[in-house]
């Protein structure tokens, strides 16, 4: 056999390139959309901007998403686990304080916590400018954080781990405490000590929960 034949035999055959799985492709687009919305704001972002950010044609983007509103809602849904982690596994069995740490995502690393902060800022900003976006997020069930906290509190009360109370008001108080620390009116300057921030949230929740301790 000739040297040329050996070389041809060793060279890998070129075939059709492997296609990117739909789930991975969708995740990439939603990441690109989130970046565009955070950088420019909903009003100033176009489908062409998102397609360019995702490295694809606008035509292909429209095959997956009907319009900018759908992309906005789906990009928020893709990242909502950074804000609140409910429902919890039934068999978890952690102390209440540790459960709250996980429910309100006080366990995030610096990068994920920064993404959460940007996501909450985006939601708050765009909801004020475009009330219809806020309605879209709530009506679609994407943002139902208070309802999720209420359901979790009800399960804890039913199990006898905390004293009975008005779940709507209690959920509201908890969220005011948590996000009052995570999203203060005055913007953070410089590096945020995430561990200290999380402990501050839990210290405030401890005061609230002291009056809700289960009856022995």
Secondary structure as UniProt FT lines:
FT   HELIX           3..10
FT   HELIX           22..40
FT   HELIX           42..44
FT   HELIX           47..54
FT   HELIX           58..64
FT   HELIX           68..79
FT   HELIX           80..82
FT   TURN            90..91
FT   HELIX           96..103
FT   TURN            104..107
FT   HELIX           110..129
FT   HELIX           131..139
FT   TURN            140..141
FT   HELIX           145..158
FT   TURN            159..160
FT   HELIX           167..182
FT   HELIX           194..210
FT   TURN            211..212
//
